[in-house]
């Protein structure tokens, strides 16, 4: 979110992720080839002497295109001696794919900022080495416990928190949490929560100051949510440790913003071609993104400090909540609306969605009539200009951001992206004849239809949704709706799932979508007719 006094360019948020890529090239990216074969300037900091001041959990494309770039640019402006404290170790929690891409090339990689007309390439060296937690969980705990580590940051996606999305409380029955709570598994954690708490226990036992824990995921009050999860885990193993964490460990909240689609093999091939951006050098870990990125950070860090990210354009504020709420409900809510409706209409990318006039109209009305009237604007932000810019960002033809990528893990995303707005719309005063929501019930119906008709659904609750689809298919869409609304992990228990202001229009839309099945032409016709009435 950009204050109205400055540029109004605003981005949408990507989901972290990487696809293994292949490219045949005579030379791999390295400290040597980066300066000898490309036009990229040398790194202005001494990587060989840098300490691992930051450990980042979740080494996907989003982190490498976002927080790692802020760190790179910030330490690039520091005196050499001050920059030495702020190297990063990147940790993949499960897959070795990113480590296998980065390690052979000195953990260097390039960021390709793509606008509609040009590409700017940035060489990033702030990540010093990679670790795969699943391969050596003890090494992760030892790393986090090391005194030189000052900040542990995360982009592990919503499901990486092992929490209930509706209540935002740690799910003590989650298989990863159950594993990590076993007394013999303190040094073999498989969850981020387990690793963080285990390492904090080690630091406490050895008199080492605690690191700051910095969530950079799309969660409401992400710092508070992560703190609550860590405290719940700690209380389950050691009440004294939980009390120490509660007193001494900082969990600032953040808002992250930037479009980062998954890198494809074609992206790598074009970049490493002889006439490509890297002039024949092969970067297997390259990431593609839009030119815009934003980071709003609550300035509440522990005694071990932080890098001066404000030198790189980050906004350090006292309260992230207004920025976070606006971004989650506007950007992410609109993203999800387009992803589910667009996928049902047969569109592969978000740019294709906003290029279809009916979907562009639906998205515009969603922002103007559902989200903005029920939202507190962040200080200094022109929300009209902000929302106007969203579809411009989504329309960038250089970013092949797929509807499937955004649609994944919907059960984890809907509470903050759509249902928070639904609750706010229902609560706000309105004329008796005015609907509580205009577009949001269609967004919800599209998600339900998508979740119950997609054979290879990528969602932690996919099995439950498949079971609902099988059990209600013969009973009709009203039965499907009732069963989906009864999923407490998504809709909670505050009465939203039975409120007629949401349920009745959602049922009407779901009946129409169910009649259309998965026929893109029929769904396009319905969406077009709906948009014409808005």
Secondary structure, DSSP 4 states (H G I P E B T S, - for coil): ---TTS------BPPP---------SEE--HHHHHHTSSPPPPSS-GGG----EEEE--SHHHHHTHHHHHHHHHHTS-HHHHTT--EEEEESS--HHHHHHGGGTT-EEEEEE-SS-EEEEEE--EEEEEETTT-HHHHHHHHHSTT--EEEE---GGGG-EETTTTEE-TTSHHHHHHHSGGGTTS--SHHHHHHHHHHHHHHTTPPPPEEEE-SS-TTHHHHHHHHHHHHHHHH-HHHHHHHHHH-----EEEEB--PPP-HHHHHHHHSTTSTTTTEE-TT-EEE-S--EEEEE----TT----GGGGT-EEES--HHHHHHIIIIIIHHHHHHHHHHHHTT--BHHHHHTSHHHHHHHHHIIIIIIGGGSPPPTT--HHHHHHHHHHHHT-TT---BHHHHHTTHHHHHIIIIIHHHHHHHHS---TTS-S-SSHHHHHHHHHHHHHH-TT--STTHHHHHHHHHHHGGG-HHHHHHHHHT-HHHH-SSSGGG-HHHHHHHHHHHHHHHHHTT-HHHHHHHHHHHHHH-
